[in-house]
Amino acid sequence: MTEAQLTAWLTLSFTPQLGGVGLARLISVDSAENIVRYSSQQLQHLGLKAAQIRYLQQPSHPEVEQCLQWQAESDWHHIVSPLEDDYPYLLNQMSSHPPVLFVKGDASVLHRQQVAIVGSRHASLEGLKAAKEFAYQLAEQGLTITSGLALGIDGHAHDGALLAQGTTVAVLGSGVEQIYPARHKGLAERIVQQGGALVSELRPDTKPRAEHFPRRNRIISGLSQGVLVVEAAERSGSLITARYAIEQNRDVFALPGSIYQAGFAGSNRLLQQGAYLALSPQDIIDELNPSLTRPFSLPRSSQSQLNLIPEASPPPVENHSQSLPFPQLFANVGNEPTPVDILAERTHIPVHEVMMQILELELAGYVSSVPGGYILNHGSKPK
């Protein structure tokens, strides 16, 4: 794709409220290069709204220029559209595939056979151990491990693949230059250095927002041939990924857990609804790629290995003079870790709303995610 073609494509991709479906409809009429040159009357005839026409009629688009400059800065920076062979085939089969992908790292890894491993950010030690060991063994078999770079299961899955000298893909709910959570910046660097990739449909400088994360889950499942849910509560982002996987005709696997632990309720429900039971990585291999026959080798299962991902302390939080968002939820977070389901019980707010609100508070720096739940950041309570 030439720079002129990419410029036109990005301009259409960033057009307000157009989306992938609207963009596909436009390019079924004409090329992106031609459409951005259309007159207001021609654009109106195509059904575009006034705000969209005003955007396309602007003489310049700084955000497009910034993206082109970002790509030119490094051989490891890639902007990939569905019109190119570099765009992942499986992802392109989705009706809601992203109109553009920003990739930092080796873009060719997106064409390898991938297995997604997802789960709770507040997983048990057993769940973290399972995520790392499954990722390690699957990566040893040549599979690429895909996840969301979150704390908990995601981070341990990425780390397990790297320990096996394998490749892993992190799909972000922010731009690839705005790593979230910040304590995983080192992990993100290791992913790129070891031949993997960071991927986002958002511009490289886009900061994380709560609404970005559910949508990025469709990319995690869309890139993968199968999705393994290691540990998930009844209502969690991992189940959103599983639902996308089912809609995309991907295989869904789940590890069983105790019926007395709320953190496994979602995983067990998936099994009840027909997900494949995964008792070992071989169960996944048998479904996805029976031709892989290399023997498994287990990493050392020790406490020290489970803690190989450095969990740096969050940066100090400034006092905020503006009104506090979600005061009812904030008032129920203290110095001891409080799980999401307990917060929902205390506040009488539905779990899915608690998850969205607590993420907003975390992004704003009021609270931190730790094993077992959320705690108040020191000095975060506004005066």
C-alpha angles and dihedrals in degrees: 000000000000121000090252091053092047091048091053092046093050090048091056091042091056095045107124116263094350099117131178096295093050091046092051089051091053096050090048084067100043143336121288090243091058097041094056087057094052119120121247090258092052092048091048089051088056089059099255119154125241094257091050092050091049090052094051092046093056112115092230141013113210093192090058092050090049091054093049090049090050091054092049093053096074143011085232092062115090136175110197127188129192089250091069131078088232090069109101111260097219092049091050090059091065117100088220099043115154113264089224138015125206109206127189112192131015107352092193090071088073089071095056124098106276136194119194119220115193139161148128125336087216098048126160121254088256090054093049091048092050093048092052096044095046090048092047094051096042090049089051087058089058098260120136114233116223125194144138105264091239124143117271120020096008095054094046091049091054090046093049091055091049092049088057089053087246133131129262136186123215117202110202136210087211136043117294090249093052103065115198127224092034092215088067095060089104091050090050090053091051091051092056095041091052095054100269130114145235112222134192138158088212125088112271094252096048113128120224118270129180094243092056096065102064090050094049087059091071088060092050091055094036093059092049136075091213140010124220116201106201102180127351137162123230092272114030144130089254090065089052087057090048091050091051089049091055091048089050092050093246124147115258121207129184137188115228121240142182116295087220094062116080090206091070098044094098094045092050090047090055090054090049089052094052109276116149114265109237113200093157139005088259089069088061093044091051091057101038106032118000090177090075104095105155111132118257120243118198122223118228107280103218138136091248092055092051089057098050092114106083110232100203119199112263116254118266114275122230122229112259122218095191122091114285116251117234096003093179092058094040091053090061096054115090142159094292120072110266119194122227094246091055090049089051091050093049096046099034088230117139113259095242091054091047089054092052094045096046090050090053089051090049093049089050090052098245097117138019132220112236134164106292099023140302132329134193115262112240110258094008098116108101119238 
